[in-house]
Amino acid sequence: MCGIIGFTGLKQAAPILLEGLARMEYRGYDSAGIAVVSSDPPRALQLAKVSGKVAGLFEKTQNGAAFPGTCGIGHTRWATHGAPTETNAHPHVSMHGMFAVNHNGIIENFVPLKQELLAKGYTFKSETDTEVVAQLLEDNYEGDFQKAVEKVLSMIEGSYAFAIVCRDDPDTLFAVKKNSPLILGKGEGFNLFASDVTALVEHTREVVYMEDGQYAKVTPDSIELFAEDGSPLPLVTSHVTLSISAAEKGGYEHFMMKEMMEQPEAVERTISPRIKDGEIVLDDFSLTREQLLGFRKIMITACGSAYYAGLAGKYAIERLCGLPVDVQIASELRYSDTPIDDRCLLIVLSQSGETLDTIAAVKECKAKGATVLAIVNVVESALTKLADSVLYTWAGPEVAVATTKGYTTQLAVLYLFAVYAAKVLGRLDGEAYASYIRELQQLPEAVRASLKLDCDMENMAQYFKDAQHVFYLGRNTDSALAMEGALKFKEISYIHAEAYAAGELKHGTIALIEPGTPVVSLCTNEALIEKSLSNIIEVKARGAVVTAVVPAGVPVSEEIRGYADRCVEVPALRDIFASIAAVVPLQLLAYHVAKLRGCSIDKPKNLAKSVTVE
Ligand code: F6R
C-alpha cells in the first residue's frame, strides 16, 4: 500500500531512490515518482512521475542520471484518492515549488483543509489528499522547515507516513509516521529511510523502527527523532541481519516461484527452533499457563489468505484443545457485536503486520478485554506493538503479492500453538503428544515433497487456462484449503474460482456445473474421503472434469482415482496438518495457469501487498 523512501548524503540520490522503489514495488505499482533537490543552481525540486511501474521511472530519468543531486524522496503508489495517473502520482509539489511530499495512508480531513487553501488562492493539480499537505507546508512556512512540519502535523487527521523535502533546506528531509510503517537507516555520510527494510539493507544494517506519532529530521550526518509533541527522543538502533538476496529473485523468473520454493526452509525455520528435546518451547510466547487455562473461547481474525490459514487452524485448535474457536474476517469483526470479553484469546494473523482492517479489529477486541496473540511475519510491524504476545513466522521477506510462504508458515505456527496449548491444558501427553511432535518435525519435508509436483502442475495448467470458472471443493480442513486454493487461482490468473464446502454445493451452486467445468476436489482428510467421493460423483454426473488432490499411499485414494479425471498425490499427513503440504500444488497450479495466460504474476492487477486502507 505505497512504498516511500528518502535519501540524503554524499552520493547521488536518484539511483538509490529508484533501486529502493524497485524493491518496494510490491507495496503498490500503479504509479511512481521521485523528487530530487538539484545540485546545480538555480536550486529547484526536480520531479519525475510515471503512471505504471517503476521501470518507467528508470527510463524517464535515465536511471537517475538526469537528476543530479544528493537529497530526494521517492514513492511507488497504490491509488486511494484519485486514479493512478501521472498527475496523481507522488511526489506532490506545493504551488510555488517549495515542498515535495510523498505519502502512504489517508488524510481524513483533507476536504475542509483543501477548501481553506482554495479560498486562499492555492491551486491544485491532482485529486489527491497528499497535495493538500504539500500546500499546507508552503502556507505555514516562515523559513523554518521543522516548524512548518510541526504546524502541519497538528492540522491533519488520518493515517500516514510522509517523506518531505524542502527546496530551501537542500540536505534535510523529514520522515513522519502514524499508522503506516517507516524505518530509518543510519549510514556513514548519509542517512535514509523507507517503508520497508528491504529498501535499506543494501546501504546499511543499522536501523531505527519509528513508532506511531514520531517524526524525524534526517540530514547526511544526523538523525533526530521527535515525539508528537516535539520533545526529542533517543534513537534505539537495531541491527538487521536480513540478506540482500532474500529481497531478490535469485535466478527465478518470479518472486512467487522463488517464495514457493523457499517454503520447506521457511517452515523449518518456523518450527524446528521451537522444538527442543521432544518439547515445544515457545521462548517468544509470553502468555502464562494460568492465562491459557482461563480462556473460554478463542477468536481468530485476519484478512484474505491469513483468514483462510485461521480457518484451517480452527480445526487443529478445536480438536486438540477442546476450546470453541470462532474465525472472523477482520473487516467484519471490527463492526460486529460478537461477544468478546477478558476470557477470550484473540489470535490475529498477518504476514505484513500492517493490514488496517486487522489492526482495527484487534483494537476493538482489546478494548472489550481480549488478550491478543499475534502471528506475524514482519518484525516490529504495527500488530506486534498491539499484541500481548507475538509468535513470528520466520518466512523472510515475501515480495510477490500473492502470499505463499507467508500462508504456510502461518499454518505452521497455528499447528505448533494447537499442540503446545493442548499440552498446557492437560489434554495431550505421553505418546500422543510425542507423535504430534514427530509429525510437526516432518512438515518441512512434506512441503519439500509437494514441491516436486511442479512439473505435473505445469502440465496440468493447460487444462485450466481457458476455463471460465473453476470450483474448489473440500470438507472440513479441506474446505478451508479450498478457499485458499481458489483465492490463489483467481487473484493471479484472473479466472473466476469459487470454493465450496463440498457437501454444500448441491444446495444451489451445483447449478453452475456444466460439461467441461473444471472442479478441484480436495480429499486429504482420509476419514472423509468416502463423502468426498460422493461429491465427485455428483459433479461428474453433470459433466465436470475433476482433478482430485489425494494423500499418497493411502488405499482409499485408489477409489477416488477410479472416478476423478486426474489425481494429484500429496504427502499423507494427519488431517489437521494436511493443508500445509496440500496447498503447494494449488499454488503451483495457479502460478502456471497465470503464466500461460501471460498475467503479471508478482503484481496482479488492482492489488497491493499490504492493505493499509479500509
Ligand atoms: C492473497 C494475499 C492476501 C493477504 C491479505 C492479508 O494471496 O496475500 O489475501 O493474505 O491481504 O495480508 P496480511 O497477511 O499482510 O495481513
Boltz pocket constraint, residues with backbone or C-beta under 6 A from the ligand:
constraints:
  - pocket:
      binder: B
      contacts: [[A, 303], [A, 304], [A, 305], [A, 306], [A, 307], [A, 349], [A, 350], [A, 351], [A, 352], [A, 353], [A, 354], [A, 355], [A, 358], [A, 401], [A, 402], [A, 403], [A, 487], [A, 488], [A, 491], [A, 608], [A, 609], [A, 610], [A, 611]]
      max_distance: 6.0
